C-alpha cells in the first residue's frame, strides 16, 4: 500500500473519530427550568481513605444503625422546601463515613463521623430532545455528623518535622494546630443552633460548648513553646558566614529580633488579668475596666485575630452508643440569614443551593441528637 493511501486512511479515521465531538459542539444546550428533577439518595463506601468504613471498628449491628442515622438526617434535609418539588435540577445526596485527619489523628471523639453531600445538578436539553445533567462541578451543601470542625479555621497549619528527635517541637506543633479563630456569628437561630460567617451552621445540644476559648496566657505559652523549639531547629541549619553577611550587606542585628524575643516582650507587657482572660470576654473586660491599656502585639504577630478556640474534648458523651448523633454541622451559604444574599440566577440549581440554609428545619435536626 502506498504512503498516499495510508495517509488518506488515517485522515478519514481521524475525521470519523472527531465527528461525534463536532456534532456535540454544534448542538445547542439550554437550561430546562420546567423539567421535573429527582432526589437521589445513596450510600457510598471507599475501600480506604477518609470515606472508608474500615476507619472505625464497628459490628454489623453498629454499622447498620449508623447508616440508618445517616438516612434519617438526609430525610430531614430533603424536607427543605427548596428541594421537595424539584424543577430544573436534580439533587444527588450521598452519605458516607468521614474521618477528619489532623496531625494524623481524628478529631477528639471515638464516635464515627459521617458526611452527607448534597450536589445540585441543573438539567440541560438540546434541540434534539436529549436531556442531561450539568457536567461540570455542581454547587453543593455538606452536612457533617459528629465532626466539630468549622468550615474555615483561618489558621495556618504547621507541619511537624520528620526528625524523631524533635519530640518537643512536634508536641508544640500539635497543640498549636488545634487552635482556630472563631468565625463571626451571623445568627443565633435557636439555643444550640448557630450560623457563622464562614458558612458553618452548628446544631448542637443547648448550653453545651462545642468550642472552648483559649486565654491570652495560653496562646502566648503555646506560641512561645513553638517559637523556642523552632529557633533551636533553625539554629541547627547553616547560617551566613561573616564574609557572606558583609558581601550581602546583611545587618547581624536582624538575627537578634526573633519571633521568640518579640513574644517574650509582648507577654511581659500584658497585665495579669488580661493573660487570664479569654479573647471572647475581652470586650466585657474592657467595659468593666475602661482605663485598662490593651498592649498591641509586635513584630510578625501584628494583625493576629481573636478569639482563638479549640474543640471541646469533653463535648461527647462517651456512655452513648456509637450510632448516637451528638452534633451536626452544615456547610452552606449563611449570608441568607443577613438578608443581603442575592441568590437570583438563571440556573435553578444554583439558586436553590444558595437559598438552602434559610429553609432548613433545624429543630428537626436537633431532635436527632439523641441515642
Protein Blocks (a to p, Z undefined) as FASTA:
>chain_A
ZZklmmmmmmmmmmmmmmmmmmmmmpccdddfkbccdddddddddfbdjkbfklpccdfk
lmmmmmmmmmmmmmmmmmpmklmmgghiacddddddddddeehiacddfbdcdddddddd
dddddfkopacddfbdcddddddehiabdfblopacddddfbfklmmmmmmmmmmmmpcc
ddddfbdfbghiacdfkopacdddehiafbdcddfklmmmmmmmmmmmmmmmmmmpccdd
fklmmmnopafklmmmgfklmmmmmmmmpcfklmmpcfklmmmmmmmmmmbccdddehjl
goiacddddddfklpcckbcfklcfbdcddddfklmnopacfbdfblklmmmmmmmmmcc
fklmmmmmcZZ
